[in-house]
Amino acid sequence: MKILTKPNRIDFLDERFYHVADKDGQPIYFPSVTSILNEFGKGYGFNQWLMDVGSNSAIIANRAAESGSIVHEALHQLALGVEINWNDKVIGDYKYHSDHYSLEEWKGILKFKEFVDQTQPTGFNPESMVYSLNNKYAGTVDLVCDINGETYLIDYKFGENIYETAFLQVSAYAKAVEELGRKIDKVGVLHLKAKTRGADKRGKVIQGNGWKLATHKYSIDQLFETFLAVKKIYDYKVSIGELPDKPANKSYETKVKLTLKN
């Protein structure tokens, strides 16, 4: 949930939806790809972790989400050509984070630089919102670029693990980008906490020390078929009222005063 403040108002914005325009320019709301993929689940390992950490899971997850958001924003700035410094102050309203990058976050940022230095990508198109009018969903792409003559759509992951939903996510983004006019040859997940120890000696995998551009054995089309199957479940739950069909945004006054009279 995002919170925006205006003079005398505070708006709670539901981030499960994107505000886009249809073919006639009329405003419509599309669910986010990540919201749709919540219906897929993250598998046994994630469920076991939830049981292991118990009531602390929300705090741990929120801390990780904040750290991931900070790294994402730093990589976005780098992709735009902005210089990032170790002692830069982190901008944002974070509950569990200090004002500056942690050592772990800085290592992740340096791994992204190593990825760029190794692959020498061109045609950078950093972080942009995309949507599909055909299949009614939207999302934010981390990076589209050309590597060795092929166009890659890449999502950054700063977590310990990569779940199957990450590959379904990039396949959905790829199809939305293609719908908007740019052909995507490959999709990948740039894992910035990989257990790799260096470059792949066979030269078949793009990776370095502690990072890897992970790809999937299935094609974009095959992954997208699975995403659409998950979306059918999501749409069904919307149709029976189990999930909302539009943002539940709320707006409240920021000041309250009562005048009491005898």
N, C-alpha and C positions, 0 to 999 in steps of 0.2 A: 504494500500500500504506500502510495506517495502522498505527502502532505504539502500543500501549497498555501501560502498565506497571502491575503489581499487586505487592503484597508478595512478593518472591522469585520473581516470574514476569515474563516479557515476552511479549506476544502480538502476532504479526504478522497483521493482519487484511486479508483480500483484499477490496478495495473494488469489485471487479467485480460483486458481488452485494449485494442488499438482503434483510434478514430481515423478512418480513411474516407475516401470518396468513391462513389460508384461511377459507372460509365457516363452518367449524366451530371456528374459533379455533386451529387447529393450526399450529405454526410451519413455514414453508416458505421457500425461497430463490428469488428471482427475479433474473435478470441485469439489470444496469443498462442503460438506454437507450443510453448512450455506448459501453458495451462491445459491444452489438449493432451499433451504427453503425460500429464499427471495420471491419466486413466490407464497408462501402460504399466506403471510401477517400475521399481528399480531393482527388483530381484531379491533372492534369498540373502545375499551378503548385506544389503542395506537393511533389510528387516531384522537380521541378526544383530547388526550394529545398534539399531533402535532399542532392542531388548537389553543389550549389554550396558548401554549408557543410561537407560531409563529416563527419569524426569529431566536429566541434564541435556537431552538431545536437542531441545529447542535452542538453548543457549549456545551449544557447540555449533549447531547449524547456522545460527545467526552470526556468530563470530566469523565462521568460514565464508558466509555470504558477503559480509562486509569486506573482508580481505580480498575476496574475488572481485568485488566491484571496484575496489581501489586499483588493483592490478589491471583490470580491463580498461579503466579510464586512462591509466598511464600508457598502456599500449596503444590506445586510440590516439593519444597526444603524440606519441612517437611516430605513428603512421602518418600523422598530419605534418610531420617535420619539426615538431616542437622539441626542444632540448629538455630532458628530464634530469634532475639532480638528486643525489642521495638525501640532501637536507631540505628538499622542497617540502613545504607544508601541504599536507593532504587537505583538500577542500571537500567539505561535506559534513552532514550531521550524522555522526556515527556514535553508536552507543557503547561499543566494545573496543574501539580503536583509539590510539593516540593521534597526535597531530601530524606525525611523520611516518614514513615507510618503515615497516619492520625489516629485519635482515632477510627473512624468508621472502617477503614481497619483493625486495630489491633483487634477490637472486632470480626470481621469476622474470623480472623485467630484463635482466642481463641475458637470460636464456632466450628471450624473444629477440634481442639484438643479435645473438649468435645465430639464431634461425635465419634472420634476414641476411646476415653476413655470408652464411653458407649457401643459401639458395638464390640470392640476388634477384628477388622478385621484381616485376615491373607491373605497370597498369594498376597501381594501388587504388582500391576503393574502400577506405576504412569506414567502419561502423555506419550503417544506414538502415532505415526502416524499409521493409519490403512487405508486399501483401499479394494474395492471390484472389482475384475476383471470381475465378472459376471454382475454387474450392473453399473460399470464405475463411481465410485465416491470415494472420500477420505476425511479424516478428522483427527482430533486430539482428542483422548480419554483422559479425565482427570484422571480417576481411574478405575481399575478393581480389585476387591478384594472379598474375601470370608467372609460372615457374617452368622453365625449360620448354616454352612453347605451348603449355597447357594452362587453361584457366581453372584455378582452384577457388573453392569457397571454403573458408576456414573459420572454425569457432575455437575460441580460447577456453581452456579448462585449467583452473588453478587448484583443483581438488586432488585428493589422493587417488581417486579412482575415476575411470571413464565408464559410464553406464551405456547400455544399448540405446537409451533414449537420445544420447548425444548424436548418434549417427542418423537416427530418424529425424532429429531436429535439423541437421544440415541438409538432408535430402529435401525436406519441405522448403527450406530457404532456397535451395538450388532451383527447384521448380518455380518458385515465386519469382526469382531473378530472371529465369528464362522467359517467364510470362511477360516480364517487363522489358525483354529484348536482348539479354546477354546470355550467350551459351556457356554453360558450366561443364567442364570436362571431368573434374574430380572434386570430391569433397573430403575434408579431413578435419581432425580435431587436434589442435596443437596443445599437447599435454605438457604443462610446465612443471609437473612433479613426477615425471616418469622415472623409472628405475634404471634407465640406460646409463652406460658408462662412457659413451663416446660415439663417434660416427660408425655407421654400419659398414663393415669392411667389404661386404658384397656390393654396396652401393645401391641396394634395392629399397632401402627405407631412409627417409629423411629424418635424421636424429642427431643428437649430440649428447653431451654429458648432462643428464638429468632432464632432458626434454626430447619429445618425439612428435612428429606429425603422424598421428595414428589414422589409418584408413580401414575400411571394412572389406570383407571378402565379397559382400553383395554389391551389386551395381546401384547407382542412384535410383534407377527405375524400380528395382526390387525393394529397396529401402522405402521408397515413397509409397509403394503399394501397401506396405505395413503401416505407414503413417496414416494413410487414408482409412485403413481398417480401424485404427484407434480413433480416428475422428468420427467414424460412424457410431462408436460407443459414446463418445462425447456428445454428439448431436442427439442421440437417443435420450441421454440423461437430461439434456436441455428440454427436449420435447415433453418429458414427463414431469418437469419442474424440479428435478433434483439438482440441476445446475442453472445458474442465471443465463439469460439470453442477452443481457446488456449490463453495462457497468452500474453498480450500486453506489454512485457517488453521493456524498453527503456534504452539505454546506452549513456551517454554524456561525453565529455571531461570536466575536472574541471578547466582548464586554457585556456585562449584565449589571443593571442597577435597578433596585426597587425603591420606590418612594412610598413609605408607609405613613398613613395618616390615622389620627385618632378617630 
